[in-house]
């Protein structure tokens, strides 16, 4: 989930406005409400290491499929 994190919306005392858009480094206060927004499929495709992620997933899938055949 951390790889696909885009931003978060926070309601509570740790923000100036409700809701406020914040990043990973924002420090939450007690009883704050958090909504996590992940990257869309198009945003993920534009990442520089997207091809490596897809290839690793495909290799893992093929290895698992080959193990089931034997």
PABA-204887 format. One record per atom (N, C-alpha, C, CB): residue in three letters; x, y, z. Coordinates in Angstrom, 2 decimals. Last residue first. Glycine has a CB too. Layout:
PABA-204887
@aa->ALA | px->X | py->Y | pz->Z
...
This chain:
PABA-204887
@aa->UNK | px->3.82 | py->-29.81 | pz->-12.11
@aa->UNK | px->4.67 | py->-30.96 | pz->-11.79
@aa->UNK | px->4.21 | py->-31.71 | pz->-10.58
@aa->UNK | px->6.08 | py->-30.52 | pz->-11.58
@aa->UNK | px->2.02 | py->-27.71 | pz->-12.20
@aa->UNK | px->1.99 | py->-28.71 | pz->-13.27
@aa->UNK | px->2.78 | py->-29.96 | pz->-12.91
@aa->UNK | px->2.55 | py->-28.11 | pz->-14.56
@aa->UNK | px->2.70 | py->-26.06 | pz->-10.09
@aa->UNK | px->1.45 | py->-26.79 | pz->-10.01
@aa->UNK | px->1.36 | py->-27.89 | pz->-11.06
@aa->UNK | px->0.28 | py->-25.84 | pz->-10.17
@aa->UNK | px->5.03 | py->-24.86 | pz->-11.00
@aa->UNK | px->5.11 | py->-25.76 | pz->-9.85
@aa->UNK | px->3.84 | py->-26.60 | pz->-9.72
@aa->UNK | px->5.34 | py->-24.97 | pz->-8.56
@aa->UNK | px->4.05 | py->-23.21 | pz->-13.00
@aa->UNK | px->4.92 | py->-24.32 | pz->-13.37
@aa->UNK | px->5.01 | py->-25.34 | pz->-12.23
@aa->UNK | px->6.32 | py->-23.80 | pz->-13.74
@aa->UNK | px->2.66 | py->-21.35 | pz->-11.46
@aa->UNK | px->1.92 | py->-22.18 | pz->-12.41
@aa->UNK | px->2.74 | py->-23.41 | pz->-12.81
@aa->UNK | px->1.54 | py->-21.35 | pz->-13.66
@aa->UNK | px->4.78 | py->-20.15 | pz->-10.09
@aa->UNK | px->3.73 | py->-20.83 | pz->-9.34
@aa->UNK | px->2.95 | py->-21.78 | pz->-10.24
@aa->UNK | px->2.77 | py->-19.81 | pz->-8.70
@aa->UNK | px->6.17 | py->-19.04 | pz->-12.24
@aa->UNK | px->6.84 | py->-20.00 | pz->-11.37
@aa->UNK | px->5.81 | py->-20.81 | pz->-10.58
@aa->UNK | px->7.81 | py->-19.27 | pz->-10.41
@aa->UNK | px->4.26 | py->-17.25 | pz->-13.25
@aa->UNK | px->4.72 | py->-18.36 | pz->-14.09
@aa->UNK | px->5.39 | py->-19.44 | pz->-13.24
@aa->UNK | px->5.70 | py->-17.85 | pz->-15.16
@aa->UNK | px->4.06 | py->-15.46 | pz->-11.04
@aa->UNK | px->2.89 | py->-16.19 | pz->-11.52
@aa->UNK | px->3.31 | py->-17.42 | pz->-12.33
@aa->UNK | px->1.99 | py->-15.28 | pz->-12.37
@aa->UNK | px->6.64 | py->-14.40 | pz->-10.97
@aa->UNK | px->6.13 | py->-15.12 | pz->-9.81
@aa->UNK | px->4.94 | py->-15.99 | pz->-10.20
@aa->UNK | px->5.74 | py->-14.14 | pz->-8.70
@aa->UNK | px->6.68 | py->-13.11 | pz->-13.47
@aa->UNK | px->7.63 | py->-14.19 | pz->-13.19
@aa->UNK | px->7.16 | py->-15.04 | pz->-12.01
@aa->UNK | px->9.01 | py->-13.60 | pz->-12.89
@aa->UNK | px->4.66 | py->-11.17 | pz->-13.05
@aa->UNK | px->4.49 | py->-12.19 | pz->-14.09
@aa->UNK | px->5.42 | py->-13.38 | pz->-13.84
@aa->UNK | px->4.76 | py->-11.59 | pz->-15.47
@aa->UNK | px->5.84 | py->-9.62 | pz->-11.03
@aa->UNK | px->4.56 | py->-10.29 | pz->-10.78
@aa->UNK | px->4.35 | py->-11.43 | pz->-11.78
@aa->UNK | px->3.40 | py->-9.28 | pz->-10.87
@aa->UNK | px->8.10 | py->-8.69 | pz->-12.39
@aa->UNK | px->8.26 | py->-9.50 | pz->-11.19
@aa->UNK | px->6.98 | py->-10.27 | pz->-10.87
@aa->UNK | px->8.67 | py->-8.63 | pz->-9.99
@aa->UNK | px->6.86 | py->-7.16 | pz->-14.41
@aa->UNK | px->7.68 | py->-8.32 | pz->-14.77
@aa->UNK | px->7.87 | py->-9.25 | pz->-13.57
@aa->UNK | px->9.05 | py->-7.87 | pz->-15.31
@aa->UNK | px->5.64 | py->-5.17 | pz->-12.87
@aa->UNK | px->4.82 | py->-6.04 | pz->-13.70
@aa->UNK | px->5.60 | py->-7.31 | pz->-14.06
@aa->UNK | px->4.37 | py->-5.31 | pz->-14.99
@aa->UNK | px->7.90 | py->-3.95 | pz->-11.72
@aa->UNK | px->6.86 | py->-4.53 | pz->-10.87
@aa->UNK | px->6.01 | py->-5.53 | pz->-11.65
@aa->UNK | px->5.96 | py->-3.42 | pz->-10.30
@aa->UNK | px->9.25 | py->-3.04 | pz->-14.01
@aa->UNK | px->9.89 | py->-4.02 | pz->-13.13
@aa->UNK | px->8.87 | py->-4.71 | pz->-12.24
@aa->UNK | px->10.97 | py->-3.35 | pz->-12.28
@aa->UNK | px->7.43 | py->-1.15 | pz->-14.98
@aa->UNK | px->7.75 | py->-2.34 | pz->-15.79
@aa->UNK | px->8.40 | py->-3.43 | pz->-14.94
@aa->UNK | px->8.69 | py->-1.95 | pz->-16.94
@aa->UNK | px->7.50 | py->0.80 | pz->-12.93
@aa->UNK | px->6.27 | py->0.04 | pz->-13.19
@aa->UNK | px->6.57 | py->-1.24 | pz->-13.96
@aa->UNK | px->5.27 | py->0.91 | pz->-13.96
@aa->UNK | px->9.44 | py->2.61 | pz->-12.19
@aa->UNK | px->9.71 | py->1.18 | pz->-11.96
@aa->UNK | px->8.48 | py->0.32 | pz->-12.20
@aa->UNK | px->10.23 | py->0.97 | pz->-10.55
@aa->UNK | px->8.41 | py->5.14 | pz->-12.75
@aa->UNK | px->9.61 | py->4.70 | pz->-13.46
@aa->UNK | px->9.90 | py->3.22 | pz->-13.28
@aa->UNK | px->10.79 | py->5.51 | pz->-13.01
@aa->UNK | px->4.86 | py->5.45 | pz->-13.29
@aa->UNK | px->6.01 | py->5.31 | pz->-12.40
@aa->UNK | px->7.20 | py->4.75 | pz->-13.16
@aa->UNK | px->5.67 | py->4.39 | pz->-11.20
@aa->UNK | px->2.72 | py->5.33 | pz->-14.98
@aa->UNK | px->3.71 | py->6.37 | pz->-15.26
@aa->UNK | px->4.92 | py->6.30 | pz->-14.33
@aa->UNK | px->3.07 | py->7.72 | pz->-15.14
@aa->UNK | px->1.10 | py->3.40 | pz->-13.87
@aa->UNK | px->1.78 | py->3.08 | pz->-15.13
@aa->UNK | px->2.86 | py->4.09 | pz->-15.45
@aa->UNK | px->0.77 | py->3.02 | pz->-16.27
@aa->UNK | px->0.02 | py->4.79 | pz->-11.71
@aa->UNK | px->0.96 | py->3.70 | pz->-11.46
@aa->UNK | px->1.74 | py->3.35 | pz->-12.71
@aa->UNK | px->0.21 | py->2.47 | pz->-10.95
@aa->UNK | px->-1.70 | py->6.53 | pz->-13.04
@aa->UNK | px->-0.58 | py->7.08 | pz->-12.28
@aa->UNK | px->0.47 | py->6.01 | pz->-12.00
@aa->UNK | px->-1.07 | py->7.70 | pz->-10.96
@aa->UNK | px->-3.52 | py->4.65 | pz->-14.06
@aa->UNK | px->-2.71 | py->5.45 | pz->-14.98
@aa->UNK | px->-1.52 | py->6.08 | pz->-14.27
@aa->UNK | px->-3.56 | py->6.55 | pz->-15.63
@aa->UNK | px->-4.66 | py->3.66 | pz->-11.70
@aa->UNK | px->-3.92 | py->2.75 | pz->-12.58
@aa->UNK | px->-3.03 | py->3.54 | pz->-13.53
@aa->UNK | px->-4.89 | py->1.85 | pz->-13.37
@aa->UNK | px->-4.06 | py->6.03 | pz->-9.02
@aa->UNK | px->-4.90 | py->5.37 | pz->-10.01
@aa->UNK | px->-4.03 | py->4.47 | pz->-10.88
@aa->UNK | px->-5.66 | py->6.41 | pz->-10.87
@aa->UNK | px->-2.85 | py->5.72 | pz->-5.66
@aa->UNK | px->-2.66 | py->6.11 | pz->-7.05
@aa->UNK | px->-3.62 | py->5.36 | pz->-7.96
@aa->UNK | px->-1.21 | py->5.87 | pz->-7.50
@aa->UNK | px->-5.12 | py->6.20 | pz->-2.87
@aa->UNK | px->-4.02 | py->5.53 | pz->-3.57
@aa->UNK | px->-3.96 | py->6.01 | pz->-5.02
@aa->UNK | px->-4.20 | py->3.99 | pz->-3.52
@aa->UNK | px->-5.84 | py->7.93 | pz->-0.03
@aa->UNK | px->-6.10 | py->7.92 | pz->-1.46
@aa->UNK | px->-4.89 | py->7.30 | pz->-2.14
@aa->UNK | px->-6.38 | py->9.38 | pz->-2.01
@aa->UNK | px->-7.23 | py->7.45 | pz->3.14
@aa->UNK | px->-6.06 | py->7.25 | pz->2.29
@aa->UNK | px->-6.51 | py->7.16 | pz->0.84
@aa->UNK | px->-5.28 | py->5.97 | pz->2.70
@aa->UNK | px->-8.41 | py->9.43 | pz->5.62
@aa->UNK | px->-8.86 | py->8.73 | pz->4.41
@aa->UNK | px->-7.67 | py->8.65 | pz->3.47
@aa->UNK | px->-10.10 | py->9.45 | pz->3.73
@aa->UNK | px->-8.77 | py->9.71 | pz->9.11
@aa->UNK | px->-7.87 | py->9.63 | pz->7.97
@aa->UNK | px->-8.52 | py->8.87 | pz->6.83
@aa->UNK | px->-6.54 | py->8.97 | pz->8.37
@aa->UNK | px->-9.38 | py->11.71 | pz->11.90
@aa->UNK | px->-9.96 | py->10.78 | pz->10.93
@aa->UNK | px->-9.12 | py->10.86 | pz->9.67
@aa->UNK | px->-11.47 | py->11.11 | pz->10.65
@aa->UNK | px->-8.02 | py->11.86 | pz->15.20
@aa->UNK | px->-8.08 | py->12.35 | pz->13.83
@aa->UNK | px->-8.67 | py->11.27 | pz->12.93
@aa->UNK | px->-6.66 | py->12.78 | pz->13.32
@aa->UNK | px->-7.65 | py->10.91 | pz->17.80
@aa->UNK | px->-9.02 | py->11.01 | pz->17.28
@aa->UNK | px->-9.12 | py->11.70 | pz->15.92
@aa->UNK | px->-9.87 | py->11.74 | pz->18.27
@aa->UNK | px->-4.56 | py->12.52 | pz->18.32
@aa->UNK | px->-5.54 | py->11.55 | pz->18.79
@aa->UNK | px->-6.93 | py->11.90 | pz->18.26
@aa->UNK | px->-5.55 | py->11.51 | pz->20.33
@aa->UNK | px->-2.94 | py->13.61 | pz->15.28
@aa->UNK | px->-3.30 | py->13.74 | pz->16.69
@aa->UNK | px->-4.31 | py->12.67 | pz->17.04
@aa->UNK | px->-3.86 | py->15.16 | pz->17.00
@aa->UNK | px->-0.29 | py->12.75 | pz->12.99
@aa->UNK | px->-1.70 | py->12.77 | pz->13.38
@aa->UNK | px->-1.84 | py->12.99 | pz->14.88
@aa->UNK | px->-2.38 | py->11.47 | pz->12.98
@aa->UNK | px->2.00 | py->14.27 | pz->10.94
@aa->UNK | px->1.82 | py->13.70 | pz->12.27
@aa->UNK | px->0.36 | py->13.86 | pz->12.69
@aa->UNK | px->2.77 | py->14.38 | pz->13.31
@aa->UNK | px->2.91 | py->13.52 | pz->7.61
@aa->UNK | px->2.04 | py->14.28 | pz->8.51
@aa->UNK | px->1.86 | py->13.54 | pz->9.83
@aa->UNK | px->0.66 | py->14.53 | pz->7.85
@aa->UNK | px->4.32 | py->12.11 | pz->5.70
@aa->UNK | px->5.05 | py->12.56 | pz->6.87
@aa->UNK | px->4.19 | py->13.32 | pz->7.88
@aa->UNK | px->6.18 | py->13.44 | pz->6.44
@aa->UNK | px->2.71 | py->11.60 | pz->3.49
@aa->UNK | px->3.09 | py->10.49 | pz->4.37
@aa->UNK | px->3.68 | py->10.96 | pz->5.69
@aa->UNK | px->4.09 | py->9.60 | pz->3.66
@aa->UNK | px->0.51 | py->14.51 | pz->3.25
@aa->UNK | px->1.39 | py->13.47 | pz->2.74
@aa->UNK | px->1.72 | py->12.43 | pz->3.80
@aa->UNK | px->2.67 | py->14.09 | pz->2.21
@aa->UNK | px->-2.88 | py->15.81 | pz->2.97
@aa->UNK | px->-1.56 | py->15.69 | pz->3.60
@aa->UNK | px->-0.77 | py->14.55 | pz->2.96
@aa->UNK | px->-1.70 | py->15.46 | pz->5.12
@aa->UNK | px->-5.55 | py->17.98 | pz->2.76
@aa->UNK | px->-4.77 | py->17.00 | pz->2.01
@aa->UNK | px->-3.35 | py->16.98 | pz->2.58
@aa->UNK | px->-4.76 | py->17.33 | pz->0.48
@aa->UNK | px->-8.11 | py->18.30 | pz->5.15
@aa->UNK | px->-6.87 | py->18.82 | pz->4.59
@aa->UNK | px->-6.11 | py->17.68 | pz->3.93
@aa->UNK | px->-6.00 | py->19.51 | pz->5.68
@aa->UNK | px->-11.66 | py->18.94 | pz->5.38
@aa->UNK | px->-10.49 | py->18.06 | pz->5.42
@aa->UNK | px->-9.27 | py->18.76 | pz->4.81
@aa->UNK | px->-10.77 | py->16.75 | pz->4.66
@aa->UNK | px->-10.54 | py->21.42 | pz->7.50
@aa->UNK | px->-11.17 | py->20.10 | pz->7.49
@aa->UNK | px->-11.93 | py->19.89 | pz->6.21
@aa->UNK | px->-12.10 | py->19.92 | pz->8.70
@aa->UNK | px->-7.39 | py->23.02 | pz->8.18
@aa->UNK | px->-8.70 | py->22.99 | pz->7.52
@aa->UNK | px->-9.23 | py->21.56 | pz->7.56
@aa->UNK | px->-8.60 | py->23.50 | pz->6.05
@aa->UNK | px->-5.19 | py->22.39 | pz->9.72
@aa->UNK | px->-5.72 | py->23.75 | pz->9.78
@aa->UNK | px->-7.13 | py->23.82 | pz->9.21
@aa->UNK | px->-4.79 | py->24.72 | pz->9.03
@aa->UNK | px->-4.89 | py->19.37 | pz->11.70
@aa->UNK | px->-4.93 | py->20.11 | pz->10.44
@aa->UNK | px->-5.52 | py->21.49 | pz->10.64
@aa->UNK | px->-5.72 | py->19.35 | pz->9.38
@aa->UNK | px->-5.17 | py->18.06 | pz->14.04
@aa->UNK | px->-3.80 | py->18.16 | pz->13.52
@aa->UNK | px->-3.74 | py->18.96 | pz->12.22
@aa->UNK | px->-3.22 | py->16.77 | pz->13.29
@aa->UNK | px->-7.82 | py->17.73 | pz->14.72
@aa->UNK | px->-7.09 | py->18.84 | pz->15.33
@aa->UNK | px->-5.68 | py->19.01 | pz->14.78
@aa->UNK | px->-7.01 | py->18.64 | pz->16.81
@aa->UNK | px->-9.59 | py->16.73 | pz->11.70
@aa->UNK | px->-9.26 | py->16.69 | pz->13.12
@aa->UNK | px->-8.42 | py->17.87 | pz->13.55
@aa->UNK | px->-8.53 | py->15.42 | pz->13.44
@aa->UNK | px->-9.25 | py->14.81 | pz->8.83
@aa->UNK | px->-10.17 | py->15.65 | pz->9.58
@aa->UNK | px->-9.74 | py->15.57 | pz->11.04
@aa->UNK | px->-11.67 | py->15.21 | pz->9.39
@aa->UNK | px->-7.32 | py->14.39 | pz->5.94
@aa->UNK | px->-7.39 | py->14.29 | pz->7.40
@aa->UNK | px->-8.40 | py->15.29 | pz->7.92
@aa->UNK | px->-5.99 | py->14.54 | pz->8.03
@aa->UNK | px->-6.51 | py->12.43 | pz->3.17
@aa->UNK | px->-7.35 | py->13.51 | pz->3.67
@aa->UNK | px->-7.51 | py->13.30 | pz->5.17
@aa->UNK | px->-8.75 | py->13.53 | pz->2.95
@aa->UNK | px->-3.41 | py->11.71 | pz->1.53
@aa->UNK | px->-4.45 | py->11.37 | pz->2.50
@aa->UNK | px->-5.25 | py->12.62 | pz->2.83
@aa->UNK | px->-3.84 | py->10.75 | pz->3.78
@aa->UNK | px->-2.00 | py->10.42 | pz->-1.56
@aa->UNK | px->-2.14 | py->11.41 | pz->-0.50
@aa->UNK | px->-3.21 | py->10.94 | pz->0.47
@aa->UNK | px->-2.49 | py->12.82 | pz->-1.08
@aa->UNK | px->-0.89 | py->7.93 | pz->-2.61
@aa->UNK | px->-0.91 | py->9.19 | pz->-3.35
@aa->UNK | px->-0.97 | py->10.35 | pz->-2.36
@aa->UNK | px->-2.11 | py->9.24 | pz->-4.33
@aa->UNK | px->0.65 | py->4.79 | pz->-2.41
@aa->UNK | px->0.12 | py->5.93 | pz->-1.67
@aa->UNK | px->0.22 | py->7.19 | pz->-2.52
@aa->UNK | px->0.87 | py->6.12 | pz->-0.33
@aa->UNK | px->1.77 | py->2.52 | pz->-3.46
@aa->UNK | px->0.70 | py->3.13 | pz->-4.22
@aa->UNK | px->0.08 | py->4.34 | pz->-3.52
@aa->UNK | px->-0.37 | py->2.12 | pz->-4.51
@aa->UNK | px->3.63 | py->1.70 | pz->-1.57
@aa->UNK | px->4.09 | py->1.99 | pz->-2.93
@aa->UNK | px->3.05 | py->2.75 | pz->-3.73
@aa->UNK | px->4.45 | py->0.71 | pz->-3.64
@aa->UNK | px->2.02 | py->1.16 | pz->0.62
@aa->UNK | px->2.90 | py->2.32 | pz->0.69
@aa->UNK | px->3.41 | py->2.70 | pz->-0.70
@aa->UNK | px->4.08 | py->2.03 | pz->1.62
@aa->UNK | px->0.82 | py->-1.19 | pz->0.00
@aa->UNK | px->0.00 | py->0.00 | pz->0.00
@aa->UNK | px->0.87 | py->1.26 | pz->0.00
@aa->UNK | px->-0.94 | py->0.00 | pz->1.20
